[in-house]
């Protein structure tokens, strides 16, 4: 019925206006009289438009005689022509109508792009809003040259954003985020466990609080010259977010309603391909007929006493094992299994079919869903304007019992109080509530630790779900089994039932945040004005985590609270004065001061020794009281003095000088003031050269210095208070000694760039080369033993970044009628990073020591983020293997760790194609990363536990690879050479302790009959599990149709847009098996490592926007 009513409504609307529609045509010419192609002709106040063809001709239907046509072209002033009974309207657009292309720069100042002496890139907010990512930064992946944006893959998870490489060895490398001139906090709650690949929850980064529906544009300031005016925290670039506002002079109240619905499914190509030949168990590792608690156990099947009469009267899978090297499915029809050991189940003490699971872990994940509903009101009169919006976003994740909700309210107002005094304000409130965030890393609360590393391929997820739903108990597939005492045999051994874990061991979180500013502008005269601004960012958050009583881990409850505030007080004197003959010179800029005050308070506490009463999560329910809480209370004060002056000559030569001096409380008094200058030069050579096909040409140069002060609480040692012992309070000195002589980090950069536009702006490019060096790195290093601390904060080290960025854009094709067009935008960037020095004779600085024997390091002479571990031992480029014809061979590995790869890519890029036909637009973004590496703990363990397809099957002789090598089994080892032995048969080692070889070709297969196989964690070199992180992704797809406004004439409807959006729809190419090469731990300096990685999620959705 609803569909019928909708159709009748559209027919009525169409019939009401059909008699008023008329066609207007004409020709657009340039100043030489030739046809001007590619000019956009829009009906003012609507979304309907047309484009001039190759001869400059156009045709458009208008709703009535009162319509006004707007003629516009990139880089030129638009023209408006009222219809007023005309059927032919001709227009001339010439060079004299070149308009200013305004971009938002440091401190929120809008400047003409052609005057800038540094690289900046702006992304329109319309696409960000349509994509509707929970974390808006994810929408920028592949769109910003020089920015590497990596998503964690978790619900509401963090985005790791690096602009022009890593600049700080041990500090923060994330950019500064500024919303409407308000610097905002972007902290990531990252526990020390997460930073080392262990467990935790990814609660996202704080900048994700910004509502995509409110974003007008995002400008990325990439270099030091662009961001220097922001002071000490802008060394890593700046993300400037401008929110939507009302338009002064626009009469009446406008209403925009947007609704979106998105569904997601996992990309199974980023999950393990499970072998279907062998079931649970560790196989031959245990040897035959091992006797354990009265049962006979051999790693394939257990001979067990089922009824307790002392007789071994049943055969069971080794359910206490977390591997799949057990009995072949072809060798048994039924066995006792985990379904047989839980009294609650109907199959208790009964054998069940022994077969590969029909529903493997890929079926565990659910269909995600996200809804977004937003309403915005905007209004204005001649003196002011406002915009108010409310947005409700709700997300259900791919994991059971996971959801996220964000509620945003925003208000923007501006008003002219007098002819000289104006007021403006931007305010945002956001509440974020999460339940069941995704566990990360090597932790029982991350189901992917099991699914990718430790799992029995006979375990069916539907059966695990049904078992949990019987009574919500932990009926685990990994129970101790019949070989254990009866009182404990049904308890989980290593892993919980995954549904119990998701529904019982969950987290909750809540964050309330307010971001706002108030601005007063006073015009002193026609060239001088003063601006005063107060900004505020404050939030409070609560994170609670639980482990239930029946879990493998000790039951517990923890609570983490955090409150943060930052206030900025700005006072700027702005000037803009022209002088000289015909005002050929123009001097403009500002001087002023910035006062910043910020503080953070955190408390982290947890129970001790378990919970007295299961299911009661409070500190009073702790068995042994609570652990000593970890508390911080820190504040920072920074006083800044800054200025900028631009001297323009005849609108083609621009010299820009800026400087800032900061005084910071986090540095020692004698070193707490630091100064950073910047100078840029821009020359518009297109104004000097008469090249007919070149519309615009500019060269730019800049030199700048920026600083980075120390984190809070790095100057003085403080004692930490531990858990009381016997009623006595315990205190201890810190492991890391502080330093009252620290200097600020300092980055010096140089940049040169070229911008060109050709063929009436149909083709353009922007090229940049940059070089930046950061010295006086603030690091925690090992001091002398006499210092009494393990580490000491010092100034040490230097890191260098050099790179190139290219943006290429143009109109590939426009039809003669102007109805169809194809536009393309390409961006590409490469960064060469090098750790120049550390301190003294220190050659490596360890960023993280990770499970699997891997370290991530900053190594002198290498790029930041080397992946270090054991490597193959080579002889003339071929790996050496060792072993016998009976046992099979394994790869030799180096006695010491070596550099195996680097987490940084060789280059990144993106290609956006946009096709438009009348009111229909189709846009697709391809996101590319070439190079970079990561170590997979998932295959490191998973190849050893026998769950992946590579661990089964047959070798080149047709024999099962899990058979003994002496029986013709084992996996083919090709291209290897045998280890050298002496006369006694002992292996010969070189001076470094590595095996040697005479070069004899290996002819023996690798053993693969248990976890200690040629590929698994017990014997394989780490290098075998380091993978290429290259990928090509279909990152975004947008199909948008704008209904003709003529359908709604006189009905109060200004427009209706319907869009289909897709996110991460396909990985078109990758070199890494069983995973998404982009997956990682969370935001931070430790990348290049996967443990319990989440699969990529393909999302498809629909959004509708109504404008009234």
C-alpha positions, 0 to 999 in steps of 0.5 A, spaced: 500 500 500 505 504 501 508 503 494 502 505 491 501 511 495 508 513 493 507 512 486 500 516 486 504 522 490 509 522 484 504 522 479 500 528 482 506 532 483 509 531 476 502 532 473 502 539 477 508 541 474 508 539 467 505 544 464 510 549 467 516 546 464 520 550 459 527 548 455 532 554 455 538 553 451 544 557 449 552 557 448 557 559 453 563 562 450 570 564 453 573 571 452 576 569 445 569 567 442 570 560 442 565 555 445 567 553 453 566 546 454 565 543 461 561 549 464 556 547 469 549 550 469 544 549 475 537 552 477 539 556 483 536 553 489 536 546 486 540 540 484 538 540 477 543 542 472 546 541 465 553 541 462 556 545 456 558 540 450 565 541 447 562 547 443 559 550 449 552 549 447 547 547 453 540 545 454 536 545 460 529 544 463 527 550 467 520 549 472 518 556 471 519 563 468 522 565 475 528 560 475 535 563 475 540 559 471 547 559 475 553 558 470 560 556 474 566 553 472 572 551 477 576 557 478 572 562 475 566 567 478 559 564 477 554 568 473 547 568 474 542 569 469 534 570 470 530 566 465 524 571 465 521 569 459 527 567 455 528 561 451 535 562 449 541 565 454 548 566 452 554 567 457 561 569 456 566 567 461 573 569 461 580 570 464 578 576 468 573 572 472 578 568 475 575 567 482 579 566 489 579 558 491 579 559 498 582 554 503 582 553 510 589 554 513 592 554 520 588 557 526 582 557 521 583 562 517 581 562 510 586 564 504 586 564 497 589 557 495 594 560 489 597 564 495 599 558 499 607 556 499 605 549 502 601 543 500 594 542 502 589 538 500 581 539 501 576 533 501 569 535 500 564 533 506 559 531 502 562 524 500 564 523 507 557 524 510 554 519 504 559 514 506 557 515 513 563 511 517 563 511 524 570 514 524 570 519 519 577 518 518 576 512 515 573 515 509 579 519 507 583 512 506 586 513 499 584 520 498 589 524 501 596 524 498 602 523 503 597 520 508 597 513 511 590 511 514 590 504 517 583 502 520 583 497 526 577 493 523 573 493 529 567 496 531 568 503 532 575 502 532 581 507 532 584 509 525 592 510 525 593 516 521 600 518 519 602 524 515 609 524 511 612 518 515 613 517 522 617 523 525 617 521 533 621 515 535 618 514 542 612 519 542 606 521 538 606 521 531 598 522 530 596 529 527 593 534 531 585 535 529 582 542 529 574 543 529 572 550 527 578 553 530 578 548 536 584 543 537 581 537 540 584 531 543 585 524 539 587 520 545 587 512 544 586 508 550 591 503 549 593 498 554 601 496 555 598 489 553 595 491 547 602 495 545 605 488 545 600 484 542 597 481 548 589 483 550 585 489 550 579 492 547 579 497 542 575 503 544 577 507 538 580 514 538 577 520 540 577 524 534 571 519 531 566 523 536 566 528 530 559 527 526 560 525 519 553 529 517 556 535 520 562 536 516 563 541 510 570 539 509 576 536 511 583 540 510 589 536 511 595 541 512 601 536 511 608 540 512 611 544 518 610 550 514 603 549 513 602 547 521 607 551 524 602 556 527 599 551 531 605 550 535 608 544 539 603 539 537 603 540 530 609 537 528 605 531 525 601 535 520 594 538 522 587 535 520 582 541 519 575 540 520 570 545 518 563 544 520 556 546 516 553 553 517 547 557 516 548 562 510 547 569 511 542 572 507 538 566 505 531 567 507 527 562 511 528 556 515 531 550 511 530 542 513 535 537 511 533 530 513 538 524 512 537 517 513 541 511 512 542 503 513 548 499 511 549 492 512 556 488 512 558 481 511 565 479 513 570 478 507 571 470 507 578 471 503 580 474 509 579 468 514 583 462 514 581 456 509 580 450 514 583 443 512 577 438 512 581 432 513 583 431 520 580 433 527 582 435 534 588 433 537 596 434 537 597 427 534 604 424 534 607 429 538 604 425 544 607 418 542 603 412 542 599 410 548 600 415 553 597 413 560 594 419 563 589 419 569 587 411 568 586 413 560 590 411 554 591 417 550 595 418 544 594 425 541 589 422 536 583 418 540 583 417 548 581 410 550 576 413 556 572 410 562 565 413 560 561 410 566 566 410 571 566 402 572 574 402 571 573 399 564 576 403 558 569 403 554 569 409 550 573 412 544 574 420 545 577 426 541 582 429 545 578 435 546 583 438 551 587 439 545 587 446 542 589 443 535 587 439 529 593 434 528 588 429 531 585 423 527 583 423 520 575 424 519 576 418 514 578 413 520 572 414 525 564 415 524 563 416 531 567 418 537 565 421 544 567 429 543 565 435 547 558 434 546 559 428 550 562 431 556 557 436 558 551 433 562 546 439 560 546 436 553 542 431 550 548 427 547 551 426 554 556 420 554 554 419 547 558 418 541 557 423 536 558 424 528 566 425 527 566 430 521 569 436 519 564 442 522 559 444 517 559 451 520 566 453 521 568 459 524 567 464 518 559 462 520 560 465 527 560 472 525 553 476 524 551 481 519 553 488 521 548 493 521 548 501 522 543 506 521 544 513 521 538 518 522 539 526 522 535 532 521 538 539 520 535 546 521 538 552 518 535 559 517 538 566 516 536 573 515 540 579 513 544 579 519 546 572 521 545 565 520 544 558 524 544 551 523 542 546 528 542 538 527 541 532 531 544 525 529 543 518 532 547 513 529 546 506 531 551 500 529 551 492 531 557 489 529 559 483 526 561 480 533 555 477 537 553 482 543 556 488 540 553 494 539 555 502 539 551 508 539 552 515 538 548 521 539 550 528 536 547 535 537 551 541 534 549 548 533 553 553 529 551 561 529 553 567 526 550 574 527 552 581 526 551 585 532 553 592 529 556 594 522 563 592 525 562 587 531 560 580 529 559 574 534 560 566 532 559 560 536 560 553 534 558 547 539 557 540 539 555 535 544 556 527 543 555 521 547 558 515 545 555 508 548 559 501 547 557 494 549 561 488 547 567 492 543 572 487 540 577 484 544 584 484 540 591 481 540 593 474 544 587 474 549 581 469 550 577 475 549 579 475 542 575 469 539 580 470 533 586 468 537 582 461 537 579 461 530 586 463 527 591 459 531 588 454 536 582 450 534 579 444 532 576 443 525 570 438 528 568 444 532 561 446 529 559 454 531 552 452 531 552 447 536 557 451 540 551 457 540 546 451 541 550 449 547 551 456 550 543 457 549 541 451 553 542 455 560 548 460 558 553 456 561 560 455 559 559 449 555 566 449 551 569 445 545 575 445 549 573 442 555 579 438 559 576 431 557 575 424 560 582 423 561 581 429 567 578 428 574 570 427 573 570 434 578 573 438 572 573 434 566 567 439 563 571 445 565 574 449 559 582 447 558 584 453 554 578 456 551 571 458 553 565 457 548 566 463 544 559 465 545 559 465 552 566 469 552 562 474 547 555 474 552 559 474 559 566 477 558 564 483 555 566 490 556 561 497 556 563 504 555 560 511 555 563 518 553 560 524 554 564 530 550 562 537 549 566 541 544 565 549 543 568 556 541 565 563 542 568 568 537 568 576 537 570 580 531 571 587 531 573 591 524 577 597 527 577 600 520 577 597 513 584 594 513 585 592 521 581 588 525 581 584 532 579 577 533 578 574 540 576 566 541 575 562 547 575 554 545 573 548 549 574 541 549 572 536 555 570 529 556 569 524 561 569 517 559 568 510 563 570 503 561 568 497 564 571 490 563 568 483 566 571 476 566 565 471 568 566 466 573 566 459 569 571 462 564 578 460 563 581 466 566 580 468 573 574 472 574 574 479 575 571 486 574 575 493 572 573 500 571 577 505 568 575 513 568 578 518 564 576 526 564 580 531 560 579 538 558 583 543 554 581 551 553 584 555 549 584 563 549 586 567 542 587 574 541 589 576 534 590 582 530 589 582 523 591 586 518 590 587 510 593 593 507 594 594 499 599 600 497 603 602 491 601 604 484 595 601 483 595 597 489 600 593 486 602 591 493 598 587 498 600 586 506 596 582 510 597 577 516 596 577 523 599 577 530 597 575 537 597 570 543 594 563 544 594 561 552 592 553 552 591 550 559 589 542 559 589 537 564 587 529 564 585 525 570 585 517 570 583 512 575 584 504 573 582 499 578 580 492 578 578 486 583 584 481 586 583 474 586 576 473 583 569 474 585 566 472 591 559 472 588 559 470 580 555 475 576 556 481 581 561 486 578 563 491 583 569 492 587 566 490 593 565 483 591 573 482 590 575 476 593 582 479 596 580 487 596 582 490 590 589 491 586 592 498 588 589 503 583 593 506 578 591 514 578 594 520 574 592 527 575 596 531 570 596 538 567 599 542 562 600 550 561 602 553 554 603 560 553 604 562 545 606 568 541 605 568 534 605 572 527 604 571 520 605 576 514 604 575 507 607 580 502 603 580 495 606 583 489 601 584 483 597 578 485 603 573 482 608 573 487 607 571 495 612 572 500 609 569 507 613 569 514 610 566 520 613 565 527 611 562 534 614 562 540 611 557 546 613 557 553 611 550 556 610 547 563 612 540 561 619 542 560 624 544 565 624 552 566 631 553 563 629 550 557 621 551 556 621 556 551 622 554 544 621 558 537 619 556 530 619 560 524 617 558 517 618 562 510 614 560 504 614 563 497 609 562 491 610 565 484 604 564 479 608 563 473 602 563 469 601 570 470 608 571 466 608 566 461 603 567 455 601 559 454 595 558 451 593 551 453 596 553 460 590 556 465 594 556 471 601 555 474 605 556 480 611 554 484 612 554 491 618 553 496 618 553 504 622 552 510 620 551 517 621 549 524 616 546 529 617 543 536 614 538 540 614 538 547 615 533 552 609 529 555 606 531 561 610 528 568 616 527 565 621 532 569 620 529 576 620 522 579 614 520 583 613 514 587 608 509 586 603 506 591 602 498 591 597 493 593 597 493 601 601 487 604 598 485 611 595 492 612 602 495 610 602 500 604 607 499 599 611 504 595 616 503 590 620 508 585 619 508 578 622 504 573 623 510 568 627 516 571 625 523 569 629 528 567 629 536 569 634 537 563 629 535 557 629 540 551 623 540 546 623 535 539 625 540 533 623 538 526 626 542 520 623 541 513 624 544 506 618 543 501 618 545 493 612 544 489 608 545 483 601 546 481 598 547 474 592 547 470 591 546 463 586 546 457 581 550 461 582 547 467 580 540 464 587 537 466 591 539 473 596 536 477 600 538 484 607 535 485 611 536 492 617 534 494 619 535 501 625 533 506 624 533 514 629 532 520 627 531 527 632 532 532 632 532 540 628 526 540 625 524 547 626 517 549 626 512 554 633 509 554 637 504 559 642 509 563 648 506 567 647 501 573 648 507 578 642 511 576 637 506 580 632 506 574 631 501 568 630 507 563 631 514 563 628 520 559 633 523 555 634 527 548 637 523 543 636 521 536 634 524 529 629 521 524 629 523 517 623 523 512 624 525 505 618 524 500 614 526 494 606 527 493 602 527 486 595 529 485 593 528 478 586 530 476 582 532 470 576 531 465 577 525 461 570 525 457 564 530 456 559 528 451 557 534 446 550 534 449 554 535 456 549 530 459 555 525 460 562 526 463 567 522 466 572 525 471 578 522 474 582 524 480 589 520 482 593 521 488 600 518 489 605 518 495 612 515 497 616 516 503 623 515 505 624 514 512 631 513 516 633 513 523 639 517 522 642 516 530 640 514 537 644 516 543 651 514 544 653 507 541 646 505 541 644 502 534 637 500 536 631 502 540 626 497 541 618 499 540 615 493 542 617 486 544 611 481 541 609 474 542 613 469 537 620 472 538 618 478 534 621 485 536 619 492 532 625 497 532 627 503 530 634 501 527 640 506 525 640 507 518 634 503 517 626 506 516 623 506 522 619 500 524 623 494 522 620 487 524 626 483 527 626 476 528 629 469 526 631 468 518 632 463 514 640 461 513 642 461 506 647 458 502 648 462 495 641 464 496 638 458 497 635 456 504 639 451 508 635 445 511 637 439 516 634 433 518 634 425 516 630 421 511 627 418 517 625 424 521 624 429 515 627 436 514 626 443 517 629 449 515 635 452 519 634 459 522 639 464 524 642 464 531 640 471 532 635 476 530 635 479 523 631 485 520 625 481 516 621 487 513 619 494 515 612 496 517 612 502 512 609 501 505 614 503 499 608 508 496 601 509 497 595 511 492 588 512 490 584 513 484 577 516 484 573 515 477 566 519 477 561 518 472 555 523 471 549 522 467 544 528 468 542 527 475 545 520 476 552 520 479 557 514 480 563 514 483 568 509 485 575 509 489 581 504 489 585 505 494 592 502 493 598 500 498 605 497 495 610 494 500 610 494 507 610 488 511 607 484 517 608 478 522 602 474 522 602 470 529 596 467 526 599 463 521 605 462 526 601 458 531 596 456 526 600 452 521 603 449 527 596 447 530 594 444 523 588 448 522 589 451 515 589 448 509 596 448 507 597 443 513 593 437 510 593 434 503 598 430 499 605 431 497 608 431 489 608 423 490 601 423 492 602 421 499 598 425 505 603 430 508 602 428 515 604 421 514 611 420 516 617 422 512 619 415 512 613 412 509 613 417 503 609 423 507 611 430 509 611 436 505 615 438 499 621 442 500 624 445 494 630 449 492 633 448 499 640 445 500 642 440 506 646 442 512 653 440 512 655 435 517 662 433 519 665 426 519 661 424 526 655 426 523 654 433 527 652 439 524 657 444 522 656 451 524 659 458 522 662 463 527 655 466 528 653 460 530 649 458 524 648 452 520 653 451 513 652 447 507 656 445 501 651 446 497 648 439 496 641 439 493 636 437 499 631 431 496 628 430 503 621 432 505 619 436 511 616 433 516 609 435 518 606 429 522 605 434 529 605 441 531 613 441 531 613 441 523 617 445 518 612 450 518 609 451 525 612 455 531 616 450 534 621 450 528 620 455 523 624 461 522 620 467 523 621 470 516 616 464 514 611 468 517 612 475 515 608 477 509 607 483 504 602 488 506 601 490 499 593 491 497 589 494 492 582 495 494 575 497 492 574 502 498 568 506 496 562 506 491 557 511 491 551 511 486 547 517 487 541 520 484 538 527 485 530 527 483 529 533 478 527 539 482 521 540 477 517 534 480 517 538 487 515 545 484 511 549 489 510 543 494 516 545 499 521 540 497 527 543 495 530 536 493 531 528 494 537 525 493 537 517 493 544 513 494 547 506 494 554 506 498 559 501 498 565 500 503 571 495 502 567 491 497 573 487 495 580 486 495 582 486 488 589 484 490 593 482 496 600 478 497 598 475 504 594 469 505 588 468 510 587 475 512 586 483 510 593 486 510 591 492 513 589 489 519 593 490 526 592 491 533 590 499 534 592 506 533 599 507 535 607 506 533 607 499 533 604 496 527 606 491 522 604 485 527 597 481 526 595 477 532 587 474 532 586 479 526 579 481 524 576 479 517 575 485 513 567 487 512 564 488 506 558 493 507 553 495 502 547 501 504 542 506 502 541 513 504 536 518 502 536 525 503 530 530 503 531 538 503 525 542 505 
